[in-house]
Each structure stands twice: as structure tokens, then as C-alpha cells.
């Protein structure tokens, strides 16, 4: 364990974060948002000062590589510290009066959950709205992954960080050098963000709304600059563009890189991608049928809203164009089921992940085969490759922890006197980084009414869910700290 090195790296990350925060600070200055500008200036000044002191004191501390334990602790500390610093502009400007609320909103951004305590989003200064959306974009690919591209200057390797932060059961290297992998992932991420921004501007949105919604889409976050969300624009074109990019954001980013480099055959063989597209197609079809003639008179409108909401919930983006709590029971059940799916491994989506569900399903089939053929040998294959037993065990353990965590968080929320639908879906929507749920946290409501201790619990749930449970929970185990 290298605690001083961890402090040194976190200090560097906070300086990087302050650099990004300078953009909304400049916006606040341009738009004469004095309170917001002052809050950004104070936050940046204090953060940079403390970080520089830490870097100066620890300047002689060097290490060639990080241990696995260092990686887990570093990632968790990075997200917590980033959220604490990111919450300060909201709190210092008095845009959000409670620090519990400010932290909730910020970690919701960095974890790409999209759960909000705000009742009047449009009342916030533009600079704070931009920062709110920017936390999505930074958290989407991962602040730590961004830093991996520059950490070599400190003589520190990055594979341990990717292992701890990578959203999925395996790490898929695009190149032999992990630093190059991080750069490529960010390049793809930036290209998609730029493309969606231009397409939304072509649909009539101004540059501010286009960029902030692109941030929320590619990060599968769901923060909007409008009280009514994407539904504010009432545009089939805007819905279609955002639906497309939500689906793209939910796909493993290494597959996008392969597509860009002409390796199309690898996409056609990818089991997770096929399962992902099949689940989305089936869900959209069933919801369309459920809505047609009941909530919407035309098949086109039914398909439009069904596809958007299915993509939004399945990829854990959380955008909404309609109050789906007013939809038919069948449509709501399909959306509820999608809350347990999530995006693909290696995407910005949260949730359990499609690959894990595929592995569990295939393993269940193998277990049934063994009942009939006890002496048989059945291998589990994904995309033509055999899956090792240790991965199957890890996935099974993850699923168990996910369910247990879900039940514990539900219990905590229910202890505040909230109904079972609200309590369970609040736990599911935060642990799965989805955002909206059912009951009192539906797409037309927010999380502002919860007691502070519940907000802190749900904030922890968002962190645990974003960092794939093991990364955070392992540091609470006594044996983690033993030599």
C-alpha cells in the first residue's frame, strides 16, 4: 500500500478537474453571473493551492507501478474527492442550499446517474448548468481513465487503474499499451460528442443545449438543461438523434474503435452486442404494441416514444420525453425489467451489464444440461471464446452482491417512511446509475424530498454502482488493509 503516492495522484487529478472547472468559470464571467463566478473562483483557488502543496511535499515520491489494492483505493478516493470538489460551486453560490443536496447532485453527475434534487433546473445560472452537464461527460469515460493518458510523466503505470475502473467483468485492451488505449477511448468519445452536438444543432437546438445534451447522452447520464427534459423540444428529430447516440454510448467503446478501423467481422461475432441489440429491439416492439391505441393513437408516435424510453432506461441514461408512469402496465413492466439490464461492458452505461446476464444465462443452461448428462463436459463460450471458470464465479459473486446491496439500500430508504415502490426503485435507479424510477421518483419528480441520511445513502449507492461494487466494497473489508 502506497498512501502517499495515492494522495499525490489524487492531487494531480484535482488540478486536472480544476482546469475543466475553469470553463464554466469563464462562462460565469462572460454572462455576468457573479455569485457563480465567485464560487468557481474560490473552489478552483482552494483546490489548486492544496493540491500544489501536496505535490510539492511529495515531489520525491516515485513508484514504477501500483498494486491492485492501490488501484482500488485510488479510484474510490478519486471519485469521492472529485465529487466533494465538484459540489462546492453549487453550495458556495447558494444555488443548492444544502451540502448533502449539492454532493448528491454532483456525484449523480460524475457517476452518470442523472438523479436530481432540483425542482427548477432552468432557474440555475448557465455556468452551473454547464458544469452540471460537464460532470456527466467527465464521469462517463472516467476521470481516472483520462488521467491514465498523462500519468506516465509521473512514472506510474495505468493498468491497475483501468482494472479498478473498467465497467465490466474483463478489460479489453485495444493496444498493448494501456496509455494508448485510454487515449483511443477518449478520441472516440470526443468524436461522438462532437457529432451529436452538430446533429442536434441541425435540429434547431442552440449550441448550449446541443452540447449539454450531447454530454448527457454520450455519458449515459441524463441531466438536461430543461425542466421537462428532452420532452421540452417536442421534436421527433431530436428524439431520434438522442436515441441513436444513447444506443451507441451503451456499446463497448472498443467495438466502435474496431468499426472505425474496418474490423467489422469482430462486431458480427460479438455475443454481447447481439444480445444488447436483441433486448432493445424486443423491448421497443412490446412497448410500441402496448402504447398503440392507448397512450398514442399512431403507430409512429408509439414507436418513437417506446424506442427513446427503452434506450434511455436500458443504457441507464435516464432521459425522458414522456411521463412513463402514465403508460400502460405492460409498458411499465418492460421498462422495469430493463432497469436490471444496463449497457455493455466497456461502455459508459451502468447497471448489471449485458455480458454478465449472458454469462449467467448460459451457465444456467449448462447446469440444466448437467442434470441430464452428469458426466458431460460443457464449456461456456462468449463470441467464440471459452469463458474461464473464475470469470463465471466473479460474475455470480457480483450478481449476489448487487441483489444484497439493492435490498439493503431499499431497507434504508423505506426506513424514512417511503412506500415500497419508491424505496425499491430509488435503490435500483441509483445503484444501476439510471436516474428516474417509479413512484415518487418518476420522470416527472425528483429526489429532493428524501431525508438527508437517505440522500447520503443513495449517493453512496451511485458511487458503488458506477465503480462496479467490488472496487468500493473491497476497501471496507478488514483483510484489505492487512499486509
N, C-alpha and C positions, 0 to 999 in steps of 0.2 A: 504494500500500500504506500502510495506517494502523495500524502495530503497537500504538501507544499506545491508540488507540481500541478495538482488539480486546481488549487487556488490560482496559480499563475495562468493556467489555460482559461479558467472562468473569467479572470480579469481581462484577458485578451478578447474573449467573446463579448464581454460587456462594452468594451471600447468599440468593437465592430457594430454592436447593436446601437450604440450612441451615434455612430456615423449614419446609420439608417434613420435614426430619430431626427437627425438634422434636416431631413427633407420636409416632414410636416412642420418642423420649427420654422423653416424658411417660408412655408405656405402661410403659417400664422402671422408672420411678419408682413408678408405681401397683402394678406386680406385684413390687416389691422385687427387681428384677434389677440388683444393684449394679454388677457388672462391666460390663454392657451400658450402664447409665445413665452411668457414668463415661466409657466410650468415646465415647458420643454427645456428652456434655458437652464433652470435650476437642476432639473433631472440630469441633463447632459453634463453640466458642470460638476456636480457632486459625483456622478458615476465615473466620469473620466479621471477626476482627481484621485479618488480612492483606488481605482484600477491601476493608475500610473504609479502610485505609491507601492502597491503590491508587486507590480512588475519590477520596480526599482529595487525593492528589498530582496526579491527572489531572482535577480538577474543572473546570478551564478548557478542557479539550479537548472541542471540539464539532465535529460534522460533520453535514451535512444528509443525506448518503446514503453507502452503502458501495459500493465497486466489486465486480465479480464475484469478483476474486481475494480481496478482503477477506472476502466471504461464505463462500467455500470454506474459508479458513484459520480463520475464526471458528467455523464449525460443527464442524470437526475438533477444534480446541482445546477447544471447549465439552464435547464428548463425552469426550475424554481426561481433562480436569480433573475433570469430574463423576464419572467412574469412579474416579479416584485418590482423591478426597474420599470417595466412597461406600464405598470399600473399607476405610477407616480404622476404622469401628466394628467390623467383623468381626475386623480384625487386632489392634486395641488391647484388645478384650475377650478375646482368645485363643480365640474360638470357631473361628477358622480360623488355624492356626499360621503358615502361610507367606504372605508378602505376594503372591507370584505366584498362589497359590490365591485369596486374598481379592480381588485385582484381576480374576482370571478370573471369579469368581462375580458380581462387581459389573458388569463390562462385559457379561456374559451377561444380566444383568438389564436394564440400560439399552438394550442392543441388541435386547431381546426374543427372545433366542435360547433360553434355558432350559436350556443345557448346565450341568451342575453337577459340582463336585468332592466334594460332601458324600456321605458314606456313611450317616449317620444324621441325617436332616433334623429329625426330631421332637425331637432332643436339644438343638437350639438354643433359646435364650430366645424367648418370644413376640414381644418387641420387635424382635429381629433378624430373625425370620421375617417380621414385618410390613414392616420396611424392605426386606428382600429382594424381597418382592412389590411394594412401592411403587416400586422402581426400574423394574420392568416397566411399571407404569402411567404413570410419567413419561416413560419412553423410548418408549412406544407411540405417543403422538401427537407426541412430540418436545419436549425441554426448550427447544430454540430456538424452536419454534413457540409455546410457552407465553409465552416472553419477548417475542415479536413483538407480543403484545397490550398490553405495557406499555412497550416501548421508545420510543414517541413522546414520553414525558416527557423523554427524553434528546436529542430532536431527531434521531432516527435512523430511517430508513425500514426496512421489513422485507422487501421483495420479493426482495432478493438472498439473504436467509437462507432463504426458502421455496424459491427455486430450487435452493439447495445441499442442502437437507434433504428436499425433497419426494420421496416414494418412488414415482417413476415417470418416464416419458420427457417428460411435459408437466406444466405447472402449471395446474390448473383453478380459476380464481377463481370463487368463489360470489358475491362482491360486488366492486364496483370498488375498494374499499379493502381492502388486504391485511390490515390490522389487524382489520377486521370479519370477514374470512374466518377468521382464526385463532380469534377468539372463538366464531364459529359452530361450527367444527370441535370445539373443546373443549366447547361446550354439548352437542352430540350425543354426544360421548364420555362425558361425565358422566351424561347421561340413561340411556344404555345400561348403564353400570356400576351405577347405582342400581337399574335394573330387574332386571338379572341377580341382584344381591345379594338383593333381595326374593324373587325366584322360588326361589333356592337355599335361603333361609331357610324358605320354604314347604315345601321338600322335606325338612326336618329338620336342615339344617346350622346350626350356631351362627353368630352374626354375624361372628366372626373368620374362620372357614373360608369363609363365603359371600363376604365382601368380598375376601379374598386371592385366592380362585379367580376372582372377577369381574375383579380386576386382571389376573391371568394370561390370562384369556380374551380380554377386550377389547383387550389389548395384543398378542395372539397370542404370548404369552411362554412359558407352560408351567410356571412354577415352582409347585409345590404345597407345602402345609404338611405333607404326609404322605409317609412313605417309599414307600408303594405308589401314590402319585399319586391321581388321581381314582378309580382302581380300589378304593381303600380303602373307599369308601362303598357299593360294590356295589349301586347304585341305577339302575334304568332311567330314572327320572325325572330324576335328576341328570345322567346321561349325555345325555339328550335336551336338557335346557336348555343345557348347555355346548356341545353340538354345534350347536344353533341359533345361539348367540351367537358361536361361532367362525366360522361362515359369515358372519354379519353383519359381524364385525370384518374379514373378508377382502375385503369390498366397499368400493369407493371411498366415502369418507365424504361426499363432495359429493352422491352419489346418495341417501344417507339424508336429507340436508337437503332435497333436491328432493321426496322422498317425503313428508316432514313438511309441506311447503308445497303439496302437492297436484299437483305436476308429474309425474304418473305416466307420461305418454306418453314422457318422456325416458328413463325406465328401460327401457321396452319397446323403444326404439330402440338401446339401448347394446350395442354388439357385444361389448365385453369382459365385461360382466355375463352375457350369454347364453353365451359361451364358458366362463366360470367355472363357471356352474351346470351346463352340459353335462358338463364334465370331472369335476366332483364326482359327478354322477348316474351317469355311466358307470363311474367307479372304484368307487363304492359297490355298484353292481349286480354287477360282475365279482367283487369281493372277497366279497360275500354268497354268490354261487354257489360260489366256491372254498372257503368256510368251511363251508357247509351239509353236514351229514352226515359231516364230517371232524373239524373242531375243535369244532363245536357241533351238537347234534342237532336243534335247532329253527330254522326259518327266521327267526323273530322275533329270537332271540338273535344269529344270524348277521348280520342286518341292523343290529341295534343296535351291535355292535362294529365292523362294517365302516364304517358311517356315521361313527361317532365317530373312528375312526383315520384314515379318508380325509380328513375335515375337519381333523383335527389336523395331519397331515403337509402337506396341500396349502396350508393357511393359514399354515404354519410355526409353529403354536402349540407342538406338541411334547408335549401331554398324552398320557397313556396309560392305558387301562383294562385292557390285557392285554399279555402279552409276545408281540408280533407275530413275534418270531423263531421261535416255536413254530408259527406258522401254515404253511399250505401254501406251496409255492414260488411258485405263481401269485399268491397274495395278497401275498406279499413283493415280487414284481416290480412289481406295480401300485403299492404304496407307494413303492418305489424310484423309479419313474417320476414320481410326484407330488412327490418331493423336488426335481425340476427345474422345477416349475411356479411355486409361490408364489401370493400373493394378487393382488388387483387393484391397479393404480396408485392412489395416494391412500388406501390402506388402511393398517392397522398391520402387515400381513403382510410378510414378507421374500421372498427368492427372486428369480428372474428376472422375475417378474410376468407375468400372463396377457396383458396388452396387447402386450408385446414378442413373445411367442410367436405371437400372432395376426398381428402385423405381419410377422414373419419368414416365417410360413406363406403369407400372401397374396403376399408378394414372391416367394417361391419359385414359386408358381403363375404369377405374371406372367412370370417368367423362362422357364418352360416354354412359355408362350403365345408368347413372342418367338421361340423356336426354330422354331415353325411359321409364325408371321407376323412376319418380321424387320422389316417396315416398319410394323407396328401400333403404336398408342399405347395403353398400358394404364395406367390410374390405380389407385392403391391407396386404397380408401375404408374408413374406420372409422366406424361409426354414421352413415353417410350423408355424411360429410365427407371430402374428399380429404386424404391424408396427404402432407406435403411431403417431398421427397427428403432434405432434411437430417435429418429425424427418422428416416427409414429408415436412413441412414448411421450416425446416432448409435446406433440400436438394434443394428445389425450390429457396430459397434465395441464396444458394451457386451458383447454375447454373446461376442465373441472374447476380450476381457479377462477375462470370467467364466471361460471354459474354461481360459485360460492360468493365471489365479490358482488355479483348482482344482487343476491339475496341479502347480504349484509347491508349494502347501501340502501336497498328497498326498506329494510327494517329501520334504519336511521331516519330516512325521510318520513316514513309512516309515524315515527315517534313524535313528530311535530303536529300530529292530528290531521294529516292529509289522507285522502282516500286512496285505495289500493291501486287504482288505475294511474293516478297522478304519481304515486310513490314509485311504482314499478317502472313506468315508462320514463320517469325522471332519471332513475338509476340506469336504465338501458340506454337512454339518449345521451347521457354524459359518459358512461363507461365505453360506449360504442362511438363516441365523438360525432353524434348525429345532429343534436340540437333540439328540434321540436319533438314533442311526443304526443300523448293523448291526455285527456282530462284537462286539468288546469294549466298544462304547459303545451297546449296545442299550438298550431301555426299562427293563431290569432292572439295568443297570450305570451307571457314571458315568465322568467324565474324570479322576478323581483319580490314576490310576496313571501318567499321562503324565509325562515328564521336564519340568522347569521351562521349558526353552527351547522345547519343543513347546507348552506352555500359553501362553507369551507369543506364539508364532506364531499359535495359534488365537484368542487374544484379539484380535490384530491383524486376523485374518480376520473376526471378528464385527463389528468396527468398520467395516471396509471394506464388508462385506456390508450392514450397516444403513444406511450412508451412500451406497449405490449406486455403489461402486467409483470413479467419476470424481472425486467430491468429495475423497476421501483421496489417491488415487494421483496426482492432478494436482499436488499440492504437493511431490511428490518429483521433479518434472521441473525441470531447470535453468532452462528458459525461463520457468517460473512466477515466478521471483524477479527476472527482468530487467525493467527499466523499459520 
